[in-house]
Amino acid sequence: MALKNNNFIEIQNLSSDNGLKVVRPAFIFAHPDDSVLSAYYAMWTAESFGLDIVACCGFPATDVPGDWDVRCNFKSALRACGTRIEEHQQVCALTQNKFLALELLDSQYGGSGELAWADAWTRTVRALQDFDARLVITHSTRATHPDHQYVACFARRLARHLNFLSLTHVIGRILGASRFL
């Protein structure tokens, strides 16, 4: 069960002792650092542990760095992608959340086509069902970054398709930055 408590999202672990099912959250965000920046507290306190699905973990065909890579002082797009994914794997290990990296391309590298999104849909549905998630936490649908907008719509469609609870605006409102997350 997701509860708003003192301006944080708390994932409450409901044990089988009281006959209620454990709520297993899935975090679906665009980039490796988005879930950590947006939902770290929820990830850290999810006693039932979560599944973190990151959409834009594809490597570009060329090693030309994108705008965000350059801003972060990377001279190689491949190095930037690899570093972000590796750092994210470490955070997931620390918070004991499972990590699923989808191979969609970040918009700074041109984005992904319909076939890639269809494959991502199939893999994500399977992962959510295998993990037995019941709650999806994602970007605000009012986000200004195109990757965040696509992933928020993708996650909300998944939640409706699987009849899950979906939290999209809550994280951004708590942080006071919903248009960016």
KASULJO-V799304 format. One record per pair of residues at least 12 apart in sequence whose ideal C-beta (glycine too) atoms are under 10 Angstrom apart, sorted by the first residue. I is the first residue (numbers start at 0). J is the second residue. D is the distance in Angstrom with one decimal. If there is no record, write none. Layout:
i=I j=J d=D
i=I j=J d=D
//
This chain:
i=0 j=12 d=9.3
i=0 j=13 d=6.6
i=0 j=19 d=8.4
i=0 j=20 d=9.9
i=0 j=21 d=9.9
i=0 j=22 d=5.4
i=0 j=133 d=9.3
i=0 j=134 d=8.3
i=0 j=164 d=8.8
i=1 j=22 d=7.3
i=1 j=24 d=7.6
i=1 j=41 d=8.0
i=1 j=45 d=9.9
i=1 j=133 d=9.8
i=1 j=134 d=5.8
i=1 j=136 d=7.8
i=1 j=164 d=6.7
i=1 j=166 d=6.0
i=1 j=169 d=7.9
i=3 j=166 d=9.7
i=3 j=169 d=7.0
i=3 j=172 d=9.5
i=3 j=173 d=7.9
i=4 j=44 d=9.9
i=6 j=40 d=9.8
i=6 j=172 d=9.3
i=6 j=173 d=5.5
i=6 j=174 d=9.2
i=6 j=175 d=9.8
i=7 j=40 d=5.2
i=7 j=41 d=7.8
i=7 j=44 d=8.0
i=7 j=170 d=9.9
i=7 j=173 d=6.8
i=8 j=24 d=9.2
i=8 j=38 d=7.2
i=8 j=40 d=6.6
i=8 j=41 d=4.5
i=8 j=42 d=9.8
i=8 j=44 d=8.3
i=8 j=45 d=9.5
i=8 j=134 d=10.0
i=8 j=136 d=7.4
i=8 j=166 d=7.1
i=8 j=169 d=6.2
i=8 j=170 d=6.6
i=8 j=173 d=6.9
i=9 j=40 d=8.2
i=9 j=41 d=7.5
i=9 j=44 d=5.9
i=9 j=45 d=9.0
i=9 j=46 d=9.8
i=10 j=22 d=6.5
i=10 j=23 d=8.9
i=10 j=24 d=5.4
i=10 j=38 d=9.8
i=10 j=40 d=9.4
i=10 j=41 d=5.6
i=10 j=42 d=8.6
i=10 j=43 d=9.5
i=10 j=44 d=5.9
i=10 j=45 d=4.1
i=10 j=46 d=7.0
i=10 j=47 d=7.0
i=10 j=48 d=9.4
i=10 j=49 d=7.5
i=10 j=134 d=7.5
i=10 j=136 d=8.8
i=11 j=44 d=9.0
i=11 j=45 d=9.3
i=11 j=46 d=7.9
i=11 j=47 d=8.9
i=12 j=44 d=9.1
i=12 j=45 d=7.7
i=12 j=46 d=3.4
i=12 j=47 d=4.9
i=12 j=48 d=9.3
i=13 j=46 d=9.4
i=13 j=47 d=8.2
i=14 j=46 d=9.1
i=14 j=47 d=9.3
i=20 j=47 d=9.6
i=20 j=131 d=8.7
i=20 j=133 d=7.4
i=21 j=45 d=10.0
i=21 j=46 d=8.3
i=21 j=47 d=4.3
i=21 j=48 d=9.4
i=21 j=131 d=8.5
i=21 j=133 d=8.7
i=22 j=45 d=8.5
i=22 j=46 d=9.6
i=22 j=47 d=6.3
i=22 j=49 d=9.8
i=22 j=131 d=9.9
i=22 j=132 d=8.6
i=22 j=133 d=5.3
i=22 j=134 d=5.6
i=22 j=164 d=8.4
i=23 j=45 d=8.0
i=23 j=47 d=5.1
i=23 j=48 d=7.3
i=23 j=49 d=6.7
i=23 j=50 d=7.2
i=23 j=97 d=9.8
i=23 j=127 d=9.3
i=23 j=130 d=6.2
i=23 j=131 d=5.6
i=23 j=132 d=4.8
i=23 j=133 d=6.0
i=23 j=134 d=7.3
i=24 j=38 d=8.6
i=24 j=41 d=6.8
i=24 j=42 d=8.2
i=24 j=45 d=5.4
i=24 j=47 d=7.6
i=24 j=48 d=8.6
i=24 j=49 d=4.3
i=24 j=50 d=7.5
i=24 j=51 d=9.2
i=24 j=96 d=8.7
i=24 j=130 d=9.6
i=24 j=132 d=6.5
i=24 j=133 d=7.8
i=24 j=134 d=4.5
i=24 j=135 d=7.6
i=24 j=136 d=5.8
i=24 j=163 d=9.6
i=24 j=164 d=9.3
i=24 j=166 d=8.8
i=25 j=49 d=6.4
i=25 j=50 d=4.5
i=25 j=51 d=7.7
i=25 j=52 d=6.2
i=25 j=96 d=9.5
i=25 j=97 d=9.3
i=25 j=99 d=9.0
i=25 j=123 d=8.6
i=25 j=126 d=8.0
i=25 j=127 d=5.6
i=25 j=130 d=6.7
i=25 j=131 d=9.8
i=25 j=132 d=3.9
i=25 j=133 d=8.5
i=25 j=134 d=6.9
i=25 j=135 d=5.2
i=25 j=136 d=7.3
i=25 j=137 d=8.8
i=25 j=154 d=8.4
i=25 j=157 d=8.6
i=25 j=158 d=8.9
i=25 j=161 d=9.6
i=25 j=163 d=7.8
i=25 j=165 d=9.9
i=26 j=38 d=5.4
i=26 j=39 d=9.8
i=26 j=41 d=7.5
i=26 j=42 d=6.4
i=26 j=45 d=8.9
i=26 j=49 d=5.8
i=26 j=50 d=7.2
i=26 j=51 d=4.6
i=26 j=52 d=6.8
i=26 j=53 d=8.5
i=26 j=91 d=9.6
i=26 j=96 d=7.3
i=26 j=98 d=9.7
i=26 j=132 d=9.5
i=26 j=134 d=9.4
i=26 j=135 d=7.9
i=26 j=136 d=5.0
i=26 j=137 d=7.3
i=26 j=154 d=9.2
i=26 j=166 d=9.8
i=26 j=170 d=9.5
i=27 j=50 d=8.8
i=27 j=51 d=8.2
i=27 j=52 d=4.7
i=27 j=53 d=8.1
i=27 j=54 d=7.3
i=27 j=99 d=9.3
i=27 j=101 d=9.3
i=27 j=123 d=7.3
i=27 j=127 d=8.9
i=27 j=132 d=9.6
i=27 j=135 d=5.8
i=27 j=136 d=7.4
i=27 j=137 d=4.6
i=27 j=138 d=8.3
i=27 j=150 d=6.3
i=27 j=151 d=8.6
i=27 j=153 d=7.2
i=27 j=154 d=4.0
i=27 j=155 d=9.3
i=27 j=157 d=7.2
i=27 j=158 d=8.8
i=27 j=165 d=9.3
i=27 j=167 d=9.9
i=28 j=51 d=7.6
i=28 j=52 d=7.6
i=28 j=53 d=5.9
i=28 j=54 d=7.2
i=28 j=55 d=8.9
i=28 j=87 d=9.8
i=28 j=136 d=8.5
i=28 j=137 d=6.4
i=28 j=138 d=6.2
i=28 j=146 d=9.2
i=28 j=147 d=7.8
i=28 j=150 d=6.3
i=28 j=151 d=9.1
i=28 j=154 d=8.4
i=28 j=170 d=9.8
i=28 j=180 d=8.7
i=29 j=53 d=7.4
i=29 j=54 d=5.2
i=29 j=55 d=5.2
i=29 j=56 d=9.9
i=29 j=101 d=9.9
i=29 j=103 d=8.5
i=29 j=105 d=7.8
i=29 j=106 d=8.8
i=29 j=137 d=9.0
i=29 j=138 d=6.6
i=29 j=142 d=8.6
i=29 j=144 d=7.1
i=29 j=145 d=8.9
i=29 j=146 d=3.9
i=29 j=147 d=5.1
i=29 j=148 d=8.8
i=29 j=149 d=7.3
i=29 j=150 d=4.3
i=29 j=151 d=8.4
i=29 j=153 d=9.3
i=29 j=154 d=9.8
i=29 j=180 d=9.8
i=30 j=53 d=6.7
i=30 j=54 d=7.9
i=30 j=55 d=5.3
i=30 j=56 d=8.5
i=30 j=67 d=8.7
i=30 j=80 d=10.0
i=30 j=83 d=7.0
i=30 j=84 d=9.8
i=30 j=87 d=8.7
i=30 j=105 d=6.8
i=30 j=138 d=9.9
i=30 j=144 d=8.7
i=30 j=146 d=6.6
i=30 j=147 d=8.3
i=30 j=150 d=8.8
i=31 j=51 d=9.1
i=31 j=53 d=5.3
i=31 j=54 d=9.9
i=31 j=55 d=7.9
i=31 j=56 d=6.8
i=31 j=80 d=8.7
i=31 j=82 d=9.1
i=31 j=83 d=4.2
i=31 j=84 d=5.5
i=31 j=85 d=8.8
i=31 j=86 d=6.7
i=31 j=87 d=3.6
i=31 j=88 d=8.5
i=31 j=90 d=8.5
i=31 j=91 d=9.5
i=31 j=98 d=9.0
i=31 j=100 d=8.0
i=31 j=105 d=10.0
i=32 j=53 d=9.1
i=32 j=83 d=6.4
i=32 j=86 d=7.4
i=32 j=87 d=6.8
i=32 j=90 d=8.6
i=33 j=51 d=9.9
i=33 j=53 d=7.5
i=33 j=54 d=9.2
i=33 j=55 d=8.9
i=33 j=87 d=9.4
i=33 j=137 d=9.2
i=33 j=138 d=7.0
i=33 j=142 d=9.6
i=33 j=144 d=9.0
i=33 j=146 d=8.6
i=33 j=147 d=7.2
i=33 j=150 d=8.3
i=33 j=180 d=7.2
i=34 j=49 d=9.1
i=34 j=51 d=5.3
i=34 j=52 d=8.6
i=34 j=53 d=6.9
i=34 j=87 d=8.0
i=34 j=90 d=8.5
i=34 j=91 d=8.9
i=34 j=94 d=9.8
i=34 j=96 d=8.6
i=34 j=98 d=9.6
i=34 j=136 d=8.0
i=34 j=137 d=8.8
i=34 j=138 d=9.4
i=34 j=170 d=9.4
i=34 j=180 d=10.0
i=35 j=51 d=8.6
i=35 j=53 d=10.0
i=35 j=86 d=8.7
i=35 j=87 d=7.0
i=35 j=90 d=5.2
i=35 j=91 d=8.9
i=35 j=93 d=9.9
i=35 j=94 d=8.6
i=35 j=96 d=10.0
i=36 j=170 d=9.6
i=36 j=174 d=8.5
i=36 j=176 d=9.5
i=36 j=179 d=9.7
i=36 j=180 d=7.5
i=37 j=136 d=8.1
i=37 j=137 d=8.7
i=37 j=138 d=7.2
i=37 j=139 d=9.0
i=37 j=147 d=9.4
i=37 j=170 d=4.9
i=37 j=171 d=7.2
i=37 j=173 d=9.4
i=37 j=174 d=7.1
i=37 j=176 d=8.9
i=37 j=177 d=9.9
i=37 j=179 d=9.4
i=37 j=180 d=4.8
i=38 j=51 d=8.7
i=38 j=136 d=5.3
i=38 j=137 d=8.8
i=38 j=138 d=9.9
i=38 j=166 d=8.9
i=38 j=169 d=9.5
i=38 j=170 d=5.4
i=38 j=173 d=9.7
i=38 j=174 d=9.7
i=38 j=180 d=9.1
i=39 j=90 d=8.0
i=39 j=94 d=7.7
i=39 j=170 d=9.9
i=40 j=170 d=9.1
i=40 j=173 d=8.8
i=40 j=174 d=10.0
i=41 j=94 d=9.7
i=41 j=96 d=10.0
i=41 j=134 d=9.5
i=41 j=136 d=6.1
i=41 j=166 d=8.7
i=41 j=169 d=9.5
i=41 j=170 d=7.5
i=41 j=173 d=9.9
i=42 j=90 d=7.9
i=42 j=91 d=8.1
i=42 j=93 d=9.4
i=42 j=94 d=4.7
i=42 j=95 d=9.0
i=42 j=96 d=5.5
i=42 j=136 d=8.8
i=43 j=90 d=9.6
i=43 j=93 d=8.6
i=43 j=94 d=5.3
i=43 j=95 d=9.2
i=43 j=96 d=9.0
i=44 j=94 d=9.1
i=45 j=94 d=7.8
i=45 j=95 d=8.5
i=45 j=96 d=7.1
i=45 j=134 d=9.3
i=45 j=136 d=9.5
i=46 j=95 d=9.6
i=47 j=131 d=9.7
i=47 j=132 d=9.8
i=47 j=133 d=9.7
i=47 j=134 d=9.9
i=48 j=91 d=9.8
i=48 j=94 d=8.1
i=48 j=95 d=5.1
i=48 j=96 d=5.8
i=48 j=97 d=7.2
i=48 j=130 d=9.4
i=49 j=91 d=8.9
i=49 j=94 d=7.9
i=49 j=95 d=8.6
i=49 j=96 d=4.5
i=49 j=97 d=7.3
i=49 j=98 d=9.8
i=49 j=130 d=8.6
i=49 j=132 d=7.8
i=49 j=134 d=8.6
i=49 j=136 d=8.2
i=50 j=91 d=9.4
i=50 j=96 d=6.7
i=50 j=97 d=4.8
i=50 j=98 d=7.9
i=50 j=99 d=6.5
i=50 j=123 d=9.6
i=50 j=126 d=6.5
i=50 j=127 d=7.2
i=50 j=129 d=9.0
i=50 j=130 d=4.5
i=50 j=131 d=9.3
i=50 j=132 d=5.7
i=50 j=135 d=9.7
i=51 j=87 d=7.7
i=51 j=88 d=9.8
i=51 j=90 d=8.5
i=51 j=91 d=5.5
i=51 j=94 d=8.4
i=51 j=96 d=4.8
i=51 j=97 d=6.9
i=51 j=98 d=5.1
i=51 j=99 d=7.2
i=51 j=100 d=9.3
i=51 j=136 d=9.6
i=52 j=97 d=9.1
i=52 j=98 d=8.1
i=52 j=99 d=4.6
i=52 j=100 d=8.2
i=52 j=101 d=6.7
i=52 j=119 d=8.9
i=52 j=122 d=8.8
i=52 j=123 d=5.9
i=52 j=126 d=6.6
i=52 j=127 d=8.0
i=52 j=130 d=9.5
i=52 j=132 d=9.4
i=52 j=135 d=9.1
i=52 j=137 d=9.2
i=52 j=150 d=9.1
i=52 j=153 d=9.7
i=52 j=154 d=8.3
i=52 j=157 d=9.2
i=53 j=83 d=9.0
i=53 j=84 d=7.9
i=53 j=87 d=6.5
i=53 j=91 d=9.4
i=53 j=98 d=7.2
i=53 j=99 d=7.4
i=53 j=100 d=5.6
i=53 j=101 d=6.7
i=53 j=103 d=9.1
i=53 j=150 d=8.9
i=54 j=99 d=9.8
i=54 j=100 d=8.8
i=54 j=101 d=4.9
i=54 j=102 d=9.1
i=54 j=103 d=4.8
i=54 j=104 d=9.5
i=54 j=105 d=8.9
i=54 j=111 d=8.7
i=54 j=115 d=9.9
i=54 j=116 d=9.0
i=54 j=119 d=6.5
i=54 j=123 d=8.7
i=54 j=137 d=9.9
i=54 j=146 d=7.2
i=54 j=147 d=9.7
i=54 j=149 d=7.6
i=54 j=150 d=4.9
i=54 j=153 d=7.1
i=54 j=154 d=8.9
i=55 j=80 d=8.8
i=55 j=83 d=9.1
i=55 j=84 d=9.9
i=55 j=100 d=9.1
i=55 j=101 d=7.6
i=55 j=102 d=8.9
i=55 j=103 d=5.3
i=55 j=104 d=6.6
i=55 j=105 d=4.3
i=55 j=106 d=7.9
i=55 j=107 d=9.1
i=55 j=108 d=8.8
i=55 j=110 d=8.9
i=55 j=111 d=8.4
i=55 j=146 d=5.7
i=55 j=147 d=9.9
i=55 j=149 d=9.3
i=55 j=150 d=7.9
i=56 j=80 d=7.3
i=56 j=81 d=9.9
i=56 j=83 d=8.2
i=56 j=84 d=5.6
i=56 j=87 d=8.4
i=56 j=98 d=9.4
i=56 j=99 d=9.0
i=56 j=100 d=3.7
i=56 j=101 d=5.9
i=56 j=102 d=6.1
i=56 j=103 d=7.3
i=56 j=104 d=9.2
i=56 j=105 d=8.8
i=57 j=80 d=7.8
i=57 j=100 d=8.7
i=57 j=101 d=7.6
i=57 j=102 d=4.1
i=57 j=103 d=5.3
i=57 j=104 d=4.4
i=57 j=105 d=7.5
i=57 j=108 d=7.8
i=57 j=110 d=9.6
i=57 j=111 d=6.7
i=57 j=115 d=7.6
i=57 j=119 d=9.7
i=58 j=76 d=7.7
i=58 j=77 d=5.8
i=58 j=79 d=9.8
i=58 j=80 d=5.1
i=58 j=81 d=7.7
i=58 j=84 d=9.1
i=58 j=102 d=7.9
i=58 j=104 d=8.3
i=58 j=105 d=9.8
i=58 j=108 d=8.6
i=59 j=76 d=5.0
i=59 j=77 d=7.3
i=59 j=79 d=9.5
i=59 j=80 d=7.3
i=59 j=104 d=6.3
i=59 j=105 d=7.9
i=59 j=107 d=8.6
i=59 j=108 d=3.9
i=59 j=109 d=7.5
i=60 j=76 d=9.5
i=60 j=104 d=8.9
i=60 j=108 d=8.1
i=60 j=109 d=8.8
i=61 j=76 d=7.1
i=61 j=77 d=8.9
i=61 j=108 d=8.3
i=61 j=109 d=9.9
i=62 j=74 d=9.0
i=62 j=75 d=5.2
i=62 j=76 d=5.4
i=62 j=77 d=5.0
i=62 j=78 d=8.1
i=62 j=79 d=9.7
i=62 j=80 d=9.9
i=63 j=75 d=8.8
i=63 j=76 d=5.9
i=63 j=77 d=9.8
i=63 j=108 d=8.5
i=64 j=76 d=4.8
i=64 j=77 d=9.0
i=64 j=78 d=8.5
i=64 j=79 d=6.3
i=64 j=80 d=9.9
i=64 j=107 d=8.7
i=64 j=108 d=9.5
i=65 j=79 d=7.8
i=65 j=80 d=9.6
i=65 j=104 d=9.9
i=65 j=105 d=6.8
i=65 j=106 d=8.6
i=65 j=107 d=3.1
i=65 j=108 d=5.7
i=65 j=109 d=9.2
i=66 j=106 d=9.9
i=66 j=107 d=5.5
i=67 j=79 d=7.8
i=67 j=83 d=9.7
i=67 j=105 d=7.6
i=67 j=106 d=9.5
i=67 j=107 d=5.4
i=67 j=108 d=9.9
i=67 j=144 d=9.9
i=68 j=80 d=8.4
i=68 j=82 d=9.8
i=68 j=83 d=9.5
i=68 j=105 d=9.2
i=68 j=107 d=7.2
i=68 j=108 d=9.2
i=69 j=107 d=9.5
i=71 j=83 d=8.8
i=76 j=105 d=9.0
i=76 j=107 d=8.4
i=76 j=108 d=6.6
i=79 j=105 d=9.4
i=79 j=107 d=9.6
i=80 j=104 d=9.5
i=80 j=105 d=7.9
i=80 j=108 d=8.7
i=83 j=105 d=9.4
i=84 j=98 d=8.9
i=84 j=100 d=6.1
i=87 j=100 d=8.1
i=88 j=100 d=8.4
i=97 j=126 d=8.5
i=97 j=129 d=9.9
i=97 j=130 d=6.8
i=99 j=119 d=9.9
i=99 j=122 d=7.3
i=99 j=123 d=7.4
i=99 j=125 d=9.7
i=99 j=126 d=5.1
i=99 j=127 d=9.3
i=99 j=129 d=10.0
i=99 j=130 d=8.8
i=100 j=122 d=10.0
i=101 j=115 d=8.5
i=101 j=116 d=9.2
i=101 j=118 d=8.3
i=101 j=119 d=4.6
i=101 j=120 d=9.6
i=101 j=122 d=6.5
i=101 j=123 d=7.0
i=101 j=126 d=9.4
i=101 j=150 d=9.5
i=101 j=153 d=9.7
i=102 j=115 d=7.0
i=102 j=118 d=8.0
i=102 j=119 d=7.7
i=102 j=122 d=9.1
i=103 j=115 d=5.7
i=103 j=116 d=6.9
i=103 j=118 d=9.0
i=103 j=119 d=5.7
i=103 j=146 d=8.4
i=103 j=149 d=8.6
i=103 j=150 d=8.6
i=103 j=153 d=9.3
i=104 j=146 d=9.3
i=105 j=145 d=9.8
i=105 j=146 d=6.2
i=106 j=144 d=7.9
i=106 j=145 d=4.9
i=106 j=146 d=5.1
i=106 j=147 d=9.7
i=106 j=148 d=9.8
i=106 j=149 d=8.2
i=107 j=145 d=9.7
i=107 j=146 d=8.6
i=110 j=145 d=7.7
i=110 j=146 d=7.9
i=110 j=149 d=8.1
i=111 j=146 d=10.0
i=111 j=149 d=9.1
i=116 j=149 d=8.1
i=116 j=153 d=7.3
i=119 j=150 d=9.6
i=119 j=153 d=7.5
i=119 j=157 d=9.9
i=120 j=153 d=7.5
i=120 j=156 d=8.3
i=120 j=157 d=7.4
i=120 j=160 d=8.8
i=123 j=135 d=9.9
i=123 j=153 d=7.9
i=123 j=154 d=8.6
i=123 j=157 d=6.1
i=123 j=161 d=9.7
i=124 j=157 d=6.7
i=124 j=160 d=7.2
i=124 j=161 d=6.9
i=127 j=157 d=6.8
i=127 j=158 d=9.1
i=127 j=160 d=9.5
i=127 j=161 d=6.1
i=127 j=163 d=7.6
i=128 j=161 d=7.3
i=132 j=157 d=9.7
i=132 j=158 d=9.5
i=132 j=161 d=8.1
i=132 j=163 d=6.7
i=132 j=164 d=9.9
i=133 j=158 d=9.7
i=133 j=161 d=8.8
i=133 j=162 d=9.0
i=133 j=163 d=5.7
i=133 j=164 d=6.7
i=134 j=158 d=8.5
i=134 j=163 d=6.2
i=134 j=164 d=4.9
i=134 j=165 d=7.7
i=134 j=166 d=7.0
i=135 j=154 d=5.3
i=135 j=155 d=7.8
i=135 j=157 d=6.5
i=135 j=158 d=4.4
i=135 j=159 d=9.7
i=135 j=161 d=8.4
i=135 j=163 d=5.2
i=135 j=164 d=7.2
i=135 j=165 d=4.7
i=135 j=166 d=7.1
i=135 j=167 d=8.4
i=136 j=154 d=8.4
i=136 j=158 d=9.9
i=136 j=164 d=9.3
i=136 j=165 d=8.0
i=136 j=166 d=4.8
i=136 j=167 d=8.0
i=136 j=169 d=8.0
i=136 j=170 d=6.5
i=137 j=150 d=6.5
i=137 j=151 d=5.4
i=137 j=152 d=9.3
i=137 j=153 d=8.2
i=137 j=154 d=3.7
i=137 j=155 d=7.2
i=137 j=157 d=9.0
i=137 j=158 d=8.3
i=137 j=165 d=7.0
i=137 j=166 d=7.4
i=137 j=167 d=5.4
i=137 j=168 d=9.8
i=137 j=170 d=8.3
i=137 j=180 d=9.4
i=138 j=150 d=5.8
i=138 j=151 d=4.1
i=138 j=152 d=9.3
i=138 j=153 d=9.7
i=138 j=154 d=7.5
i=138 j=155 d=9.7
i=138 j=167 d=6.6
i=138 j=168 d=9.3
i=138 j=170 d=8.2
i=138 j=171 d=7.6
i=138 j=177 d=9.0
i=138 j=179 d=9.3
i=138 j=180 d=5.6
i=139 j=151 d=6.4
i=139 j=166 d=9.9
i=139 j=167 d=5.6
i=139 j=168 d=5.1
i=139 j=169 d=8.7
i=139 j=170 d=7.5
i=139 j=171 d=4.2
i=139 j=172 d=8.1
i=139 j=176 d=8.9
i=139 j=177 d=4.3
i=139 j=178 d=7.0
i=139 j=179 d=8.4
i=139 j=180 d=5.6
i=140 j=152 d=6.9
i=140 j=154 d=9.5
i=140 j=155 d=6.9
i=140 j=165 d=10.0
i=140 j=167 d=5.4
i=140 j=168 d=7.2
i=140 j=171 d=9.7
i=140 j=177 d=9.3
i=141 j=167 d=8.7
i=141 j=168 d=7.2
i=141 j=171 d=7.7
i=141 j=177 d=5.8
i=141 j=178 d=5.5
i=141 j=179 d=9.5
i=141 j=180 d=9.2
i=142 j=167 d=9.1
i=142 j=168 d=9.9
i=142 j=171 d=7.7
i=142 j=176 d=9.7
i=142 j=177 d=7.6
i=142 j=178 d=6.4
i=142 j=179 d=6.6
i=142 j=180 d=6.0
i=143 j=177 d=9.8
i=143 j=178 d=5.2
i=143 j=179 d=6.2
i=143 j=180 d=9.5
i=144 j=178 d=9.3
i=144 j=179 d=7.1
i=144 j=180 d=8.6
i=147 j=171 d=9.8
i=147 j=178 d=9.5
i=147 j=179 d=7.9
i=147 j=180 d=6.8
i=151 j=165 d=9.4
i=151 j=167 d=5.7
i=151 j=168 d=9.4
i=151 j=180 d=9.3
i=152 j=167 d=9.5
i=154 j=166 d=9.7
i=154 j=167 d=7.4
i=155 j=167 d=6.3
i=167 j=180 d=9.5
i=168 j=180 d=9.4
//
